[in-house]
Amino acid sequence: MPKEMIKNYIGKKVSITLFNNAFAFNGVLESFEANWIKVSTKKNIQIINVDHIQSIVISK
């Protein structure tokens, strides 16, 4: 996903898959800076390097 597109979905509920579908979680996309995104899940806050993201699914 192009980095410019990620900014359009701040505040949306997302499902993110990392490392060839080995790791996945759901949360709210909170922010995007440099090469990192911040996602708030039910239990914690994830800071993720966008280079490791396999896919992002945005809930409508």
PyRosetta script that sets phi, psi and omega in degrees:
from pyrosetta import init, pose_from_sequence

init()
pose = pose_from_sequence("MPKEMIKNYIGKKVSITLFNNAFAFNGVLESFEANWIKVSTKKNIQIINVDHIQSIVISK")
pose.set_psi(1, 128.0)
pose.set_omega(1, 177.0)
pose.set_phi(2, -60.6)
pose.set_psi(2, 140.6)
pose.set_omega(2, -175.8)
pose.set_phi(3, -61.1)
pose.set_psi(3, -31.1)
pose.set_omega(3, 179.2)
pose.set_phi(4, -64.3)
pose.set_psi(4, -32.5)
pose.set_omega(4, -179.0)
pose.set_phi(5, -69.9)
pose.set_psi(5, -31.9)
pose.set_omega(5, -177.0)
pose.set_phi(6, -59.5)
pose.set_psi(6, -39.9)
pose.set_omega(6, -178.7)
pose.set_phi(7, -59.8)
pose.set_psi(7, -28.5)
pose.set_omega(7, -179.9)
pose.set_phi(8, -68.4)
pose.set_psi(8, -17.0)
pose.set_omega(8, -173.8)
pose.set_phi(9, -110.7)
pose.set_psi(9, 13.6)
pose.set_omega(9, 175.9)
pose.set_phi(10, -62.1)
pose.set_psi(10, 131.4)
pose.set_omega(10, -177.8)
pose.set_phi(11, 93.2)
pose.set_psi(11, -5.3)
pose.set_omega(11, -179.5)
pose.set_phi(12, -94.8)
pose.set_psi(12, 153.9)
pose.set_omega(12, 175.2)
pose.set_phi(13, -77.8)
pose.set_psi(13, 129.0)
pose.set_omega(13, -176.4)
pose.set_phi(14, -131.2)
pose.set_psi(14, 158.3)
pose.set_omega(14, 171.3)
pose.set_phi(15, -122.3)
pose.set_psi(15, 120.7)
pose.set_omega(15, -174.2)
pose.set_phi(16, -115.1)
pose.set_psi(16, 133.9)
pose.set_omega(16, 177.6)
pose.set_phi(17, -115.3)
pose.set_psi(17, 132.6)
pose.set_omega(17, -179.4)
pose.set_phi(18, -119.2)
pose.set_psi(18, 157.7)
pose.set_omega(18, 169.4)
pose.set_phi(19, 48.9)
pose.set_psi(19, 65.1)
pose.set_omega(19, 175.0)
pose.set_phi(20, 54.6)
pose.set_psi(20, 45.5)
pose.set_omega(20, 177.4)
pose.set_phi(21, 67.8)
pose.set_psi(21, 13.8)
pose.set_omega(21, -179.5)
pose.set_phi(22, -78.6)
pose.set_psi(22, -30.5)
pose.set_omega(22, -178.3)
pose.set_phi(23, -130.0)
pose.set_psi(23, 133.3)
pose.set_omega(23, 178.1)
pose.set_phi(24, -147.9)
pose.set_psi(24, 150.6)
pose.set_omega(24, 176.2)
pose.set_phi(25, -157.6)
pose.set_psi(25, 163.4)
pose.set_omega(25, -179.4)
pose.set_phi(26, -116.1)
pose.set_psi(26, 147.1)
pose.set_omega(26, 178.0)
pose.set_phi(27, -179.4)
pose.set_psi(27, -167.5)
pose.set_omega(27, 179.1)
pose.set_phi(28, -109.5)
pose.set_psi(28, 128.0)
pose.set_omega(28, 178.0)
pose.set_phi(29, -71.6)
pose.set_psi(29, 113.9)
pose.set_omega(29, -173.8)
pose.set_phi(30, -93.0)
pose.set_psi(30, -44.5)
pose.set_omega(30, -177.8)
pose.set_phi(31, -159.6)
pose.set_psi(31, 167.2)
pose.set_omega(31, 179.0)
pose.set_phi(32, -142.2)
pose.set_psi(32, 122.0)
pose.set_omega(32, 178.4)
pose.set_phi(33, -140.3)
pose.set_psi(33, 136.5)
pose.set_omega(33, -179.5)
pose.set_phi(34, 50.6)
pose.set_psi(34, -109.9)
pose.set_omega(34, -178.3)
pose.set_phi(35, -117.7)
pose.set_psi(35, 23.8)
pose.set_omega(35, -174.0)
pose.set_phi(36, -128.8)
pose.set_psi(36, 144.9)
pose.set_omega(36, 172.3)
pose.set_phi(37, -120.1)
pose.set_psi(37, 153.3)
pose.set_omega(37, 178.2)
pose.set_phi(38, -115.3)
pose.set_psi(38, 123.9)
pose.set_omega(38, -179.0)
pose.set_phi(39, -124.0)
pose.set_psi(39, 127.2)
pose.set_omega(39, 178.3)
pose.set_phi(40, -95.4)
pose.set_psi(40, 119.4)
pose.set_omega(40, 177.5)
pose.set_phi(41, -103.0)
pose.set_psi(41, -179.2)
pose.set_omega(41, 179.3)
pose.set_phi(42, -62.0)
pose.set_psi(42, -34.8)
pose.set_omega(42, -173.9)
pose.set_phi(43, -103.3)
pose.set_psi(43, -24.5)
pose.set_omega(43, -174.5)
pose.set_phi(44, -160.5)
pose.set_psi(44, -173.0)
pose.set_omega(44, 175.9)
pose.set_phi(45, -115.9)
pose.set_psi(45, 129.8)
pose.set_omega(45, 179.2)
pose.set_phi(46, -105.3)
pose.set_psi(46, 133.9)
pose.set_omega(46, 171.9)
pose.set_phi(47, -111.2)
pose.set_psi(47, 118.6)
pose.set_omega(47, -169.6)
pose.set_phi(48, -124.9)
pose.set_psi(48, 135.1)
pose.set_omega(48, 172.6)
pose.set_phi(49, -76.3)
pose.set_psi(49, 123.5)
pose.set_omega(49, -175.4)
pose.set_phi(50, -65.3)
pose.set_psi(50, -18.4)
pose.set_omega(50, 177.6)
pose.set_phi(51, -67.5)
pose.set_psi(51, -18.4)
pose.set_omega(51, -178.0)
pose.set_phi(52, -97.8)
pose.set_psi(52, 1.7)
pose.set_omega(52, -178.5)
pose.set_phi(53, -83.2)
pose.set_psi(53, 128.1)
pose.set_omega(53, 176.0)
pose.set_phi(54, -83.7)
pose.set_psi(54, -46.6)
pose.set_omega(54, 179.5)
pose.set_phi(55, -157.3)
pose.set_psi(55, 156.5)
pose.set_omega(55, 174.4)
pose.set_phi(56, -129.5)
pose.set_psi(56, 126.3)
pose.set_omega(56, 175.4)
pose.set_phi(57, -110.0)
pose.set_psi(57, 125.4)
pose.set_omega(57, -178.2)
pose.set_phi(58, -102.3)
pose.set_psi(58, 125.7)
pose.set_omega(58, 177.9)
pose.set_phi(59, -75.5)
pose.set_psi(59, 145.6)
pose.set_omega(59, 177.7)
pose.set_phi(60, -88.8)
pose.dump_pdb("model.pdb")
